[in-house]
Amino acid sequence: MNEWDRLLRWHCGDLRDERLRQACGLWIVLTALGRDPSREAAPEGLAVSTALAHADLASAGPVVFHLPQGPAAVQVFGLWRPATELEDPLQRERWLFCVVHKRQLHAERRSIGLNPLLRAHGEGWPAAHLAERLLPLLDAP
């Protein structure tokens, strides 16, 4: 384990913390788009919501994504599925993403469960496929 990993584990304590998970999910999305998250903001109209589930989705239990209030033309749902308690939330292979245009979500909805999301939009994609799924929606009017 390198010094940065040791610092992260020491400082954050709980690697499953919601704020850390949300930040890591947004970081993964922005880097998939070729952006430098430390210098560039998210594209206008993009919202990212993350949730945590066990690696085995069948035993995940209730998993809920909270939706941001306000306009977002494109919503990315990131599901982090760590295999162990100590797994780093930036390990892209442990994430699945669904990309949804706002037309496909109810306007008054403030959250969506994992099961309804998967039924409506499929199993999701690994981080490696984010750009190809996301860029066409960001470029659309």
Secondary structure, 3 states (H helix, E strand, C coil): CCHHHHHHHHHHCCCCCHHHHHHHHHHHHHHHCCCCCCCCCCCCCEEEEEEECCCCHHHCCCCEEECCCCCCCEEEEEEECCCCCCCCCCCHHHEEEEEEEHHHCCCCCCEEEHHHHHHHHCCCECHHHHHHHHHHHHHCC
